[in-house]
Amino acid sequence: MSIGVTSKVFSAAGARAAPLETQDRVKLLLVDDDRDNLLALQAVLEPLNQDLMLASSGIEALRLCLDNDFAAILLDVRMPDMDGFETAEMIRTRKRSRRTPILFLTGYRSDEQLFRGYDLGAVDFLFKPIVPEILQSKVVVFVELCLSEQLSRRQAEELARTEQKFRAVLEAAPDAMVITGVDGIIQLANSRTDFLFGYSREQLIGLNITCLIPEWTPPGAVGNGFDVTAPVETRLRALTRNGQRFPVEITRSPFESHEGLLFTTAIRDATEQAQAEERIRRINSELERRVAERTTDLTRSNEALRQFTWAASHDLQEPTRMVLTYAQWVAKTAAPKLDAQEIEMLKCVLENGGRLQMLLAALRQYIYISESGDEDWKLIDFNAAVQTAISNLEGMISDSGAAVVCDPLPSLESIEILIVQLFQNLVSNAIKYRSADPPRVRISGELRDGGWQFSVADNGIGIEPDYLQYVFGVFKRLHGRQYSGTGIGLAICKAAVDRLGGKIWVESTLGQGSIFHFFLPEKNPV
Ligand code: ADP
């Protein structure tokens, strides 16, 4: 049978000639027993750029349907052996091609043919002579339909794969993971949730998350939306199905889905952590109790010691004075009656009595410095403080021929008496522990991180490195009787620096000199 394609020239720029902006191609099956018709159909459909497969009989068409999925089948009705309807019937019996659109090509209109065709699931009839544009337009519709089906199928597969991955991630999570809406209704939960709370997954879906975490609060509303800017992390108490409570840490994060705003709530069993914290808390409070006890003990013994030192330095003052007075009186009145040995012994009493008096005075000064009060803080010009110290040492400086130089120093909030005492003790030591060279003393100060570091450097005898740490102790002396002293001067310096919240240390090289440094944190810098 002739297909009777009209002679009208087909235009590739026609209405639907190149409708598909996709790289994907679909297959179209053209079935006609007439070779010329087949070629004519092929020529009309070629511009659509799809894979065209040709069959010249129903049997051949069926064979092709076994191995291929077609976007549409164009089927000539009148064919020998197996006509178009029989072929369509057979095509429909196969699962793979049950829904493939079939367009019957027929030479004449007959209701009987139409009924039969539509009965067999034909989607359209094309009557000969076939107009190329109409044929193209119709086929294009099926091509597009097939392409969009393919696309949706791919998207559905992709979605299924993504969902599979999402579920795998959810399952692999070490925490219970619950996905809820803003209202807290559970939409998804992983198996860890079942395990932790004793519900089955089916029971959980549709429950409110407050069944698991009674304190779970919905996200705070802001304007018309929700405050979902930051994930929420909290330590709460959770409730199992059989009523057991246990501590959990929850992290709630919002995410947008096609169902609207959802929340992932990760629930971590914090029982062990809470137990460990409780243990640490108990240990800490035990530690604090012991420290408090110890501090009380220490304060008590410190106070006892302070009182004893205070009493000793004051109460021994008078008897010492008495001993010295009587010893001096004896020396004055009875000296001619005493033999040489007795005079020597009397000298010893006088010497040691004097030393005892000096030690007691130093001790009193030490206690005084250690306890000077906060009310004495004021702005001190350190240059002036150094000058006071130097003038207090005037005799010593001129006797020794010492050269004392002082770099410009700052003014700082401090306690004047302590600063004068500090410089005085350090400068007098620098001169006292001099070498054979005339003493040279340099006082300097430099701004350091958060305060000032002052230094008193000398060119004296120096200190052995092993003994550097001892010099600031009370009554600690490194050098013997050839240098007068009580061993309390540097202890006073340390007490003063402690009172000012600073620190003191010394660097020294034996035989070359020492540098005493002290750092004072800046209180109110000027
Ligand atoms: P002292 O009354 O003996 O001078 P200090 O407490 O002032 O007591 O000093 C403790 C000891 O540190 C001194 O006996 C001395 O041995 C050592 N010392 C202090 N200053 C210096 C110094 N500038 N050079 C060398 N040794 C020093």
Residues whose N, C-alpha, C, O or C-beta is under 5 A from the ligand:
A	BS01	ADP	N429 A430 Y433 G460 G462 I463 V471 K476 R477 L478 H479 S484 G485 T486 G487 I488 G489 L490 A491 S514
